[in-house]
Amino acid sequence: MRRLPLAGWILVGMGAGVFIGLLAPDFAIALSPVSNVFLRLIKSIVAPLIFATLVSGIAGAGSMRVMGRIGLKAIVYFEAVTTAALAVGLVAVNVAQPGAGLQLAAVSSVGNELARPQTMSTFFEHAFPASIVDAMARGEVLQIVVFAFLFGCACSAAGTGAKPVVGFCESLVQVMFKYTTYVMWLAPAGVCAAVAVTLGNRGSAALISLGKLVLTMYAAQAVFVVGVLGAVILIARIPLVHFWQAAKEPFLIAFTTSSSEAALPRALENMERFGVPKHIVSFVIPTGYSFNLDGSTLYLALTSVFVAQAAGIELPVSQQVLMMLTLMLSSKGVAGVPRASLVVLAGTLATFHLPVDGVAVLLGVDAILDMARTSVNVLGNCLAAAVVARWEGGRIQQNEAVVRL
């Protein structure tokens, strides 16, 4: 039992929560303070982590002149594919309606504020903070992202004068990684309490919704891989069999370990062996770990609307699009953080006045969902390196032979 990984303990906690919630509902409801403490700790991660990761990442990448042509092409590709991932997630969750019937409590302090759709101009104006301290205090994720992006660009332009600031942000990232690890140690207890409270209040119907969510997630990821990434392979004329031989091992490592970092060394080595030039591999794949999280963005689109459905809040299409724009920005730069997608989701739910309790409920099945989104992230980044190489030179050298694209 001591060797059981955190994901295993979370599953144990989920099982215990199901057992307590169904057999002792009154006691289960009394566990709500444990769940609330865990949620507060999760929310405390959001602001410093997003700020530090974005500033250090943007400043460390150098100016656009240094990134050059390859960087621009990679960014264009990243945004196109992650937009497609968001679209697939939105369609899947609206068609399957996995959250219907779960009945999470809506945020009473703001009422049904989402019933009054924001205009694009209001949303655009609200994205820019008057005070970064106020934005962090209120958990305004998009405002934090906008400030951190501009601040990171300023640090990059300042050059050596900004080294102490960038160094501080890099150190803060490492501290927040460790802080997140400590918080996640409490995850089994937090999950147990959250699942128990949900079942104590709602009964076994919650299990049906969570099972439907898992099936919807895996189906949507499969559609994305076959429909979107498959179309990219055809359009870019990537040799499918050779590409899968190169990407298969890092894909399976990511799926079984739920860790993009565990798959990174093999992804770099295999894609270079596949024939992608070394300078493209070394730039595109690590950059994609922050900016091309296909599986995670699909997950965020699906689960954010799932929580709204569970809370009985109807989101018009315009509001869903605004939420997706927020997720597209706030999901950048947090790869490598344990359960990073949940951290981003917690901040986004708070920004749009959706119940953050949904995060704790999702954490009960997150180990299963994480396997799918992490492996798709890795597969998408391997393909990104091949596509940029095709865009740059038109063919890939594979060992001694030439594989024409």
C-alpha positions as CSV (number, residue, x, y, z in Angstrom):
1,M,0.0,0.0,0.0
2,R,2.9,2.4,0.6
3,R,3.9,2.1,-3.0
4,L,0.4,3.0,-4.3
5,P,0.8,6.2,-6.4
6,L,-1.3,9.3,-5.7
7,A,-3.7,8.4,-8.5
8,G,-4.3,5.1,-6.8
9,W,-5.0,6.7,-3.5
10,I,-7.4,9.1,-5.1
11,L,-9.3,6.2,-6.5
12,V,-9.3,4.6,-3.1
13,G,-10.7,7.9,-1.7
14,M,-13.4,8.0,-4.4
15,G,-14.4,4.4,-3.5
16,A,-14.5,5.3,0.2
17,G,-16.6,8.4,-0.6
18,V,-19.1,6.3,-2.6
19,F,-19.3,3.8,0.3
20,I,-19.9,6.5,2.9
21,G,-22.3,8.6,0.8
22,L,-24.6,5.6,0.0
23,L,-24.5,3.9,3.4
24,A,-24.3,6.8,5.8
25,P,-25.6,9.9,4.1
26,D,-26.0,12.0,7.3
27,F,-22.4,11.4,8.2
28,A,-21.3,12.1,4.6
29,I,-23.0,15.5,4.6
30,A,-21.1,16.3,7.9
31,L,-17.8,15.9,5.9
32,S,-18.4,19.1,3.9
33,P,-15.7,21.1,5.9
34,V,-13.0,18.6,4.7
35,S,-14.1,19.1,1.1
36,N,-14.3,22.9,1.5
37,V,-10.7,23.1,3.0
38,F,-9.3,21.1,0.1
39,L,-11.1,23.4,-2.4
40,R,-9.8,26.5,-0.8
41,L,-6.2,25.1,-1.1
42,I,-6.8,24.3,-4.7
43,K,-8.0,27.9,-5.4
44,S,-5.0,29.3,-3.6
45,I,-2.7,27.8,-6.2
46,V,-4.3,29.5,-9.2
47,A,-3.1,33.1,-9.2
48,P,0.6,32.7,-8.3
49,L,1.1,29.7,-10.5
50,I,-0.4,31.1,-13.6
51,F,1.4,34.4,-13.2
52,A,4.8,32.8,-12.5
53,T,4.6,30.2,-15.3
54,L,3.5,32.7,-18.0
55,V,6.1,35.3,-17.1
56,S,9.0,32.9,-16.9
57,G,7.9,31.1,-20.0
58,I,7.4,34.2,-22.2
59,A,10.6,35.9,-20.9
60,G,12.6,32.7,-21.3
61,A,11.5,32.2,-24.9
62,G,13.1,35.4,-26.0
63,S,11.8,37.9,-28.5
64,M,9.8,37.1,-31.6
65,R,12.9,37.9,-33.6
66,V,14.8,35.1,-31.9
67,M,11.9,32.7,-32.2
68,G,11.7,33.6,-35.9
69,R,9.9,31.9,-38.6
70,I,9.6,28.5,-36.9
71,G,8.2,30.0,-33.7
72,L,5.5,31.9,-35.6
73,K,4.5,28.9,-37.6
74,A,4.4,26.7,-34.4
75,I,2.2,29.2,-32.6
76,V,-0.2,29.5,-35.5
77,Y,-0.5,25.7,-35.7
78,F,-0.9,25.4,-31.9
79,E,-3.8,27.9,-31.8
80,A,-5.6,26.3,-34.8
81,V,-5.5,22.8,-33.3
82,T,-6.3,23.8,-29.7
83,T,-9.3,25.8,-31.1
84,A,-10.5,22.6,-32.8
85,A,-10.0,20.7,-29.6
86,L,-12.2,23.2,-27.7
87,A,-14.9,23.0,-30.5
88,V,-14.9,19.1,-30.2
89,G,-15.3,19.3,-26.4
90,L,-18.1,21.8,-26.7
91,V,-20.0,19.8,-29.2
92,A,-19.6,16.6,-27.2
93,V,-20.7,18.0,-23.9
94,N,-23.7,19.7,-25.4
95,V,-24.8,16.6,-27.3
96,A,-24.2,14.1,-24.5
97,Q,-25.4,16.4,-21.6
98,P,-23.4,14.3,-19.0
99,G,-24.0,16.8,-16.2
100,A,-27.8,16.7,-16.4
101,G,-29.2,15.3,-13.2
102,L,-26.2,15.7,-11.0
103,Q,-27.7,18.9,-9.4
104,L,-24.7,20.7,-7.9
105,A,-25.7,23.7,-5.9
106,A,-25.3,26.9,-7.9
107,V,-23.4,29.8,-6.5
108,S,-26.0,31.6,-4.5
109,S,-24.1,34.8,-3.8
110,V,-24.3,35.8,-7.5
111,G,-27.6,34.2,-8.4
112,N,-28.1,33.1,-12.0
113,E,-25.8,35.8,-13.3
114,L,-25.0,33.9,-16.4
115,A,-28.6,34.3,-17.5
116,R,-27.6,37.8,-18.5
117,P,-25.1,37.1,-21.3
118,Q,-22.1,39.4,-21.5
119,T,-21.5,41.3,-24.7
120,M,-18.1,40.9,-26.4
121,S,-17.2,44.5,-25.6
122,T,-17.9,44.0,-21.9
123,F,-15.9,40.9,-21.9
124,F,-13.0,42.5,-23.7
125,E,-13.0,45.5,-21.3
126,H,-13.2,43.2,-18.2
127,A,-10.2,41.2,-19.4
128,F,-7.8,44.1,-18.6
129,P,-7.1,44.5,-14.9
130,A,-7.0,47.9,-13.1
131,S,-5.0,46.2,-10.4
132,I,-3.2,42.8,-10.5
133,V,-3.5,42.5,-6.7
134,D,-7.3,42.9,-6.9
135,A,-7.5,40.5,-9.8
136,M,-5.5,37.9,-7.8
137,A,-7.6,38.4,-4.7
138,R,-10.9,37.9,-6.7
139,G,-9.5,35.0,-8.7
140,E,-10.0,36.7,-12.1
141,V,-8.0,34.3,-14.2
142,L,-8.3,36.1,-17.5
143,Q,-7.1,39.4,-16.0
144,I,-4.1,37.6,-14.4
145,V,-3.3,36.0,-17.8
146,V,-3.4,39.3,-19.7
147,F,-1.3,41.1,-17.1
148,A,1.3,38.2,-17.0
149,F,1.5,38.1,-20.8
150,L,2.2,41.8,-21.0
151,F,4.6,41.7,-18.0
152,G,6.5,38.7,-19.6
153,C,6.8,40.6,-22.9
154,A,8.2,43.6,-21.0
155,C,10.7,41.4,-19.2
156,S,11.8,40.0,-22.5
157,A,12.2,43.4,-24.0
158,A,14.1,44.7,-20.9
159,G,16.8,42.0,-21.4
160,T,19.5,41.6,-18.7
161,G,17.8,44.2,-16.5
162,A,14.9,41.9,-16.0
163,K,17.0,38.9,-15.0
164,P,16.2,39.2,-11.2
165,V,12.5,39.4,-11.9
166,V,12.5,36.5,-14.3
167,G,14.7,34.5,-11.9
168,F,12.2,35.2,-9.1
169,C,9.3,34.0,-11.3
170,E,11.3,30.8,-12.2
171,S,11.9,30.2,-8.5
172,L,8.2,30.9,-7.7
173,V,7.2,28.3,-10.3
174,Q,9.4,25.7,-8.6
175,V,7.9,26.6,-5.2
176,M,4.4,26.4,-6.5
177,F,5.1,23.0,-8.0
178,K,6.1,21.8,-4.5
179,Y,3.1,23.6,-2.9
180,T,0.8,21.9,-5.4
181,T,2.4,18.6,-4.5
182,Y,1.7,19.2,-0.8
183,V,-2.0,20.1,-1.6
184,M,-2.4,17.0,-3.7
185,W,-1.3,14.9,-0.7
186,L,-4.7,15.9,0.7
187,A,-6.5,14.9,-2.5
188,P,-7.6,11.4,-1.3
189,A,-9.3,12.9,1.8
190,G,-10.7,15.8,-0.2
191,V,-12.1,13.5,-2.9
192,C,-13.5,11.1,-0.3
193,A,-15.3,14.0,1.4
194,A,-16.5,15.6,-1.8
195,V,-17.9,12.4,-3.3
196,A,-19.5,11.4,0.0
197,V,-21.2,14.9,0.4
198,T,-22.4,14.7,-3.2
199,L,-23.9,11.2,-2.8
200,G,-25.2,12.1,0.6
201,N,-27.1,15.0,-0.9
202,R,-28.0,13.6,-4.3
203,G,-27.9,9.8,-4.0
204,S,-26.7,7.3,-6.6
205,A,-27.8,9.5,-9.6
206,A,-24.4,11.3,-9.3
207,L,-22.6,8.1,-10.2
208,I,-24.5,7.9,-13.5
209,S,-23.5,11.4,-14.4
210,L,-19.8,10.8,-13.6
211,G,-19.8,7.6,-15.6
212,K,-21.4,9.4,-18.5
213,L,-18.8,12.1,-18.3
214,V,-15.9,9.5,-18.5
215,L,-17.5,7.9,-21.6
216,T,-18.1,11.3,-23.2
217,M,-14.6,12.4,-22.5
218,Y,-13.0,9.3,-24.1
219,A,-15.3,9.4,-27.1
220,A,-14.5,13.1,-27.7
221,Q,-10.8,12.5,-27.4
222,A,-11.1,9.6,-29.9
223,V,-13.0,11.9,-32.3
224,F,-10.4,14.6,-32.0
225,V,-7.5,12.2,-32.6
226,V,-9.1,10.5,-35.7
227,G,-11.0,13.5,-37.1
228,V,-8.7,16.5,-36.3
229,L,-5.2,15.0,-36.0
230,G,-6.0,12.5,-38.7
231,A,-7.0,15.3,-41.0
232,V,-3.8,17.2,-40.2
233,I,-1.7,14.1,-41.1
234,L,-3.5,13.8,-44.5
235,I,-3.2,17.6,-45.3
236,A,0.4,17.8,-44.3
237,R,1.1,14.4,-46.0
238,I,2.8,12.9,-42.9
239,P,3.7,9.2,-43.4
240,L,1.2,7.7,-41.0
241,V,2.8,4.3,-40.3
242,H,6.2,5.8,-39.7
243,F,4.8,8.6,-37.6
244,W,2.8,6.2,-35.4
245,Q,5.9,4.0,-34.9
246,A,7.8,7.1,-33.6
247,A,4.9,8.5,-31.5
248,K,3.5,5.2,-30.1
249,E,6.0,4.8,-27.2
250,P,5.7,8.4,-25.8
251,F,2.0,8.2,-26.2
252,L,1.8,4.9,-24.2
253,I,4.2,6.3,-21.6
254,A,2.0,9.3,-21.1
255,F,-1.2,7.2,-21.0
256,T,0.1,4.8,-18.4
257,T,1.9,7.4,-16.2
258,S,-0.5,10.4,-16.7
259,S,2.7,12.4,-17.0
260,S,3.8,14.5,-20.0
261,E,7.2,14.9,-18.5
262,A,7.8,11.2,-18.3
263,A,7.2,11.0,-22.1
264,L,9.2,14.0,-23.1
265,P,12.7,12.5,-23.4
266,R,11.4,9.6,-25.6
267,A,9.2,12.0,-27.6
268,L,12.3,14.2,-28.4
269,E,14.4,11.2,-29.3
270,N,11.9,9.4,-31.4
271,M,10.7,12.4,-33.4
272,E,14.4,13.2,-34.2
273,R,14.9,9.6,-35.3
274,F,11.7,9.9,-37.3
275,G,13.4,12.6,-39.3
276,V,12.3,15.9,-37.8
277,P,15.4,18.2,-37.8
278,K,16.8,18.6,-34.3
279,H,16.4,22.4,-34.1
280,I,12.7,22.0,-34.8
281,V,12.2,19.1,-32.4
282,S,14.0,20.9,-29.6
283,F,11.9,24.0,-30.0
284,V,8.4,22.8,-31.0
285,I,7.8,20.0,-28.6
286,P,8.9,21.8,-25.4
287,T,7.0,24.9,-26.5
288,G,4.0,22.7,-27.2
289,Y,4.1,21.4,-23.6
290,S,2.9,24.9,-22.6
291,F,1.0,26.1,-25.7
292,N,-0.4,23.0,-27.5
293,L,-2.3,21.0,-24.8
294,D,-4.9,19.5,-27.1
295,G,-6.2,16.9,-24.7
296,S,-6.3,19.3,-21.8
297,T,-8.1,22.0,-23.7
298,L,-10.8,19.5,-24.9
299,Y,-11.1,18.4,-21.3
300,L,-11.5,21.9,-20.0
301,A,-14.2,22.7,-22.6
302,L,-16.1,19.6,-21.7
303,T,-15.9,19.7,-17.9
304,S,-16.6,23.5,-17.6
305,V,-19.9,23.1,-19.3
306,F,-20.5,19.8,-17.4
307,V,-20.3,21.7,-14.1
308,A,-22.8,24.3,-15.5
309,Q,-25.1,21.5,-16.5
310,A,-24.8,19.9,-13.1
311,A,-25.6,23.2,-11.4
312,G,-28.7,23.7,-13.6
313,I,-27.3,26.8,-15.2
314,E,-28.0,27.2,-18.9
315,L,-25.1,28.7,-20.8
316,P,-26.0,30.3,-24.1
317,V,-23.6,29.7,-27.0
318,S,-22.2,33.2,-26.7
319,Q,-21.3,32.6,-23.0
320,Q,-19.7,29.3,-23.8
321,V,-17.6,30.9,-26.5
322,L,-16.4,33.5,-24.0
323,M,-15.6,30.8,-21.5
324,M,-13.6,28.9,-24.2
325,L,-11.6,32.1,-25.0
326,T,-10.7,32.3,-21.3
327,L,-9.7,28.7,-21.1
328,M,-7.6,29.0,-24.3
329,L,-5.5,31.7,-22.6
330,S,-5.5,30.4,-19.0
331,S,-4.5,26.9,-20.0
332,K,-1.1,28.1,-21.4
333,G,2.0,27.6,-19.4
334,V,0.9,25.2,-16.7
335,A,2.1,21.9,-18.2
336,G,4.0,19.9,-15.7
337,V,1.9,20.8,-12.7
338,P,0.2,17.9,-11.1
339,R,-3.5,18.1,-12.0
340,A,-2.8,21.4,-13.7
341,S,-6.1,21.2,-15.7
342,L,-8.1,21.1,-12.4
343,V,-6.3,24.2,-11.2
344,V,-7.1,26.1,-14.4
345,L,-10.7,24.8,-14.3
346,A,-11.1,26.0,-10.7
347,G,-10.1,29.5,-11.6
348,T,-12.3,29.6,-14.7
349,L,-15.3,28.3,-12.8
350,A,-14.9,31.0,-10.2
351,T,-14.5,33.7,-12.9
352,F,-17.8,32.7,-14.5
353,H,-19.6,32.2,-11.1
354,L,-20.0,28.4,-11.5
355,P,-19.8,26.2,-8.4
356,V,-16.2,25.3,-7.6
357,D,-17.5,22.2,-5.8
358,G,-17.6,20.7,-9.2
359,V,-13.8,20.4,-9.2
360,A,-13.8,18.2,-6.1
361,V,-16.5,15.9,-7.7
362,L,-14.4,15.8,-10.9
363,L,-11.3,14.9,-9.0
364,G,-12.9,11.6,-8.1
365,V,-12.6,10.4,-11.7
366,D,-9.8,12.7,-12.7
367,A,-7.2,9.9,-12.6
368,I,-9.2,8.1,-15.4
369,L,-9.6,11.4,-17.4
370,D,-6.0,12.4,-17.0
371,M,-4.7,9.3,-18.8
372,A,-6.7,10.3,-21.9
373,R,-5.9,14.0,-21.9
374,T,-2.2,13.6,-21.2
375,S,-1.6,11.0,-23.9
376,V,-3.4,13.2,-26.5
377,N,-1.3,16.2,-25.4
378,V,1.9,14.2,-26.1
379,L,0.6,12.8,-29.4
380,G,-0.5,16.3,-30.5
381,N,3.0,17.7,-29.8
382,C,4.8,15.0,-31.7
383,L,2.6,15.7,-34.7
384,A,3.2,19.4,-34.3
385,A,6.9,18.9,-34.7
386,A,6.3,16.9,-37.9
387,V,3.9,19.5,-39.3
388,V,6.3,22.4,-38.7
389,A,9.1,20.4,-40.3
390,R,6.9,19.7,-43.3
391,W,6.0,23.4,-43.4
392,E,9.6,24.4,-43.3
393,G,11.3,22.0,-45.7
394,G,8.9,19.8,-47.4
395,R,10.5,16.5,-46.4
396,I,11.9,14.6,-43.4
397,Q,15.1,12.7,-43.2
398,Q,14.5,9.4,-41.4
399,N,17.9,7.8,-40.6
400,E,19.5,7.2,-44.0
401,A,16.4,7.3,-46.1
402,V,14.2,10.2,-47.1
403,V,10.5,10.1,-46.2
404,R,8.8,12.5,-48.5
405,L,5.9,14.3,-46.9
